[in-house]
């Protein structure tokens, strides 16, 4: 299944028609760790994906971040950290729910839990990586799953 999503860089199609894999890094809310420490790590997790950009490219994967916030709210966050990939603003939680991403209630709102989703070209969920206990290793967990799916071992 294909989705047209609003991102910090404009509308995009998910999964990417130009990539073998589309990887989505779901986060709760940028900066929420300052108010709700147990939900912290969004910046760390998204930056782990940024720092592994070459490894994702070698694996044939398009990287996207996703949060339950408006794309306009996410654009400044993405630009300020030079993420190098768009953030999906899934304000109605529709994409995350369609993909089976776990949710958490915080500050009276429903947000996504930290998770990774790997889609193939058809839009089929090939992996849901959850829980992600250490945000610093979010990208590593997803890359390990990509390696398993392709049978190619680690992508270093």
N, C-alpha and C positions, 0 to 999 in steps of 0.2 A: 504494500500500500504506500502511496505517496502523499505527502503533506506539503502544503505551502505554508511557511511559517514566517512570522515577523521577527527580524533580528536587528541587532545594533547596527548592521550594515545594509538594511533593506530586506525585502522578501527573498526567501530562498526555498528551494525544493529539497525535501528530506524524504528519502535518502538522496545523496548527490548522484546525479546521472553520470558524472564524470569520474567517479571513483569506485573501486571495488568494494570498499567498506565506508560506512559513515559511523563515526564514533561520537556519541553525545555524553558530555560530562554534566550530569545534573548536580546542582548545588542548592542549598536552602536559600540563602540571601546574602549578597555581598555585604560584608561588614557586620553581620548579625552576631558574630562571636564576641563583639565588644559588649553586647547587651545580654546574650544568652551563650555563655562560654561553651557549653556542651555541644553547641551547633557550629562552633568556629571552624575555620580551616578552608572556607570557600576560596579565598585568595590563593592559599597554598596549593590547593588541588588544581585550580585552573592554571596557575603558573607552572605546575608540574607538566601539564599538557603542552603549554607554550615551550618549555625547555626541552621537550621531547619531540618537537616539530619534525626534525629530520627523520627520526625513527618512524613516526606515523606516515610520513611521505613515502619512505621506503616500503612500508607495509601496504601502500595503496589506499590509505584512509584519509577521509576528510574529517577534520576535527571541528566540533561545535560545542559550545557551552549552552546550558539551559537553566533557566530559573523562572519562578512564577512572578516575574516582574516585567513591567513594560519595557520594550526595547530602548526607549529613550532614557530610562533610568539606568539601563545597563551599558549604554554607549560610552558614557564618561568613565565608568569603572573599567571597561575593556581598554579604552584608549590610554588611561592612566597607567595601566600595567603592561602596555604594549603586547597584548595577548597574541595578536596576529591571526586571530580567528574570531568569527562572529559569535555573539551570545543570543540565543533564542529567548524571546520574551513570551513565555507560555502562561499568560495572565489568567486564563480560564482553566489551566491544568489539563487541558484536553490532550495534548501530545503526550505528556508524561503518563497520564492515565491509560491512554491507548497502548503505550509501550510497557505498562506494568511497573512503573517506577514507584517505589514506596514513598509514602507521605508522612509528614510529622506536623503536629499542631504546636505552634509557638506564638506567643503574644496575641492569642485569639485568632490566628490565621492558619490556613493550611498551606504548607510549603513542601517542597520535595526534600527527601533525605538525600544525602550524598550517594550517588550511584553512577555507574557507567553503563551505557547501552551500545552494543555493536549491532548495526544493521547491515544486511547484505544489499546488493543492488536492487532487489525486488521490494525492499522495505521490511523483510522478515527480521524479527529479533533473533539474532544468533547467539547473543549472550546478554545477560543482565548481571552486572557485577555489583553486588551489594551483600553485606555491608562493606564499607570502605573505612576501616578503623583509623588509618593513618593518611591524612590528606597528602602528605609529602610523597606517598607512593601510589597515588591515584592513577597516574599515567602508567606506571610500571605494571599495575594490575591489569589494566586494559590492554597494554601491549603484550603481556603474557597470554591473555585470552585470544588476541589476534593471532599470535604465533601458534597457539593450539588449534585454532580454526583452520589455519592455512597449512599446518603440519610442517612449518619451516623453522621451528625453534625460536629462540629469542631474536628480536630485531634490535641490534645494538647500533 
